[in-house]
Amino acid sequence: MYSFNNDYSETAHPRILEALCKVGMEQNNGYGLDVHCERAMQYIKKQIRNEAVEIHFLPGGTITNLTMISHVLRPYQAVIAADTAHINIHETGAIEATGHKVLAIPTTDGKLTCALIQPILDKHEDEHWVMPAMVYVSNPTEIGTVYSKQELEVLHQYCQERHLLFYLDGARLSMALAVESTHLTLADLPHLTDAFYIGGTKVGALFGEALVIVNQALMQDMRFNMKQHGAIMAKGWLLGMQFEELFRDDLYLQLGRHSNHLADLLRQAFMEAGFSCASDSPTNQLFPILPNELVSLLDQHYITSVWNRPDERHTCIRLCTSWAMKQEDVLHFIDDFKKMLVDANY
C-alpha cells in the first residue's frame, strides 16, 4: 500500500544520508557546539539576510514549541492560538504541562486575525485571568492554509502595539514559501516575528528543526531551558549537518515546491471529479470530502488519514504529498481514483 498519510514517511533526502555516512568516524564537539552547526547557522543567516539572530537546532517540532514558549512566558502568562493549532490539538497538552495555558480561538480557515484576537485581550482584563503574552501561528496552518506577507505584517504590528510576542511555527515552512501568491520570502521572517522555526523533519531531514530567535530580549539563557527540557542533543552535529545540506544551496525551497506541485495534481483531480475540500489549501496537505464508499475503496490500496466526518455519508480525509514522492506515484493514484469513480458510479 502506498502512503499519503504524512510528509515524513521516508527517512531522509539522499544528500543528507550521504553527508551523514561521510562523517561516520569524524570527531565533533558535542551539544551543538560543533563546526557543522556553526556552518549551518551561517548558511541560514545568509538566506534570511540577518546576522543578529540566534539559532538553535532541536530534534522535533513539539519540543521546539514547548521549549520556546516556556522560555519566554512567565508562569501566569498564556499563548493565543487558533483552535486547530498544533500546540492545541496535536501536542498532548505539552504547553499546558509547562504551566502555560493555550487560549484557543475558533477560526474558519485555521488563521488568526487581529479581530479574532482582540476579544481575548478584552476578556483577560485583570489578574484574575491568565495574561495573554504571545500569539502563535503556523505557516502553513494545520489545515494547509497560508498567511500572506501582508497578513503577517498586520499581525506583527498588532502584536507590537499590544506588547504581545509573535511566534511562527514553520514545521512546513518550505511549502508556505513555495506559494508565490503570498509574496513571502524567508528573508521577510526576521522582520515579521519575534521568533520562528524552520522545519526540517517534514522537509527532507532525518529529524530536526532550526529555531531562529530574532528578538534579542528572548535570547538570554535559552540553552539552559533547552537542556532542562531535553532539547540539546549530545551528538548535535547530526542536526547541524542536515541543515548544512538543506541550506548550502536552494534544496530546502526546492523540496517545498516539489511537494506543492504534486499536491496541485491531486487537487485538480478532485476538482474535476466534482469534490470539494474542507480547506482552501495551496500547500501539500489536501482535505477532500468524499463519499464513504470511495474512502473505503481508497483504503484498500492507499494509506490516508481521516480528518473528520461532516455527515454520516461523507468523510474528510487528509492526503499529504512529500519531498520524496514521485510524480508517477501521484499520477498512478489519480488513475486509480478515476477507475474507482467509474466502479462506484460517480
Buried (B, 14 or more C-beta within 10 A) or exposed (E): EBBBBBBBBEEBBEBBBEBBEEEEEEEBEEBBBBBBBBBBBBBBBEBBEBEEBBBBBBBBBBBBBBBBBBBBBEEEBBBBBBBBBBBBBEBEEBBBEBEBBBBBBEBEBBBBBBEBBEEBBEEBEEEEBBBBBBBBBBBBBBBBBBBBBEBBBBBBEBBEEBEBBBBBBBBBBBBBBBBEEBEBEBEBBBBBBBBBBBBBBBBBBBBBBBBBBBBEEBBEEBBEBBEEBEBBBEEBBBBBBBBBBBBBEEBBBBBBBBBBBBBBBBBEBBEEBEBEBBBEBBBBBBBBBBBEBBBEBBBEEBBBEEBEBEEEEBBBBBBBBBBBBEEEBBBBBBEBBBEBBEEEEB
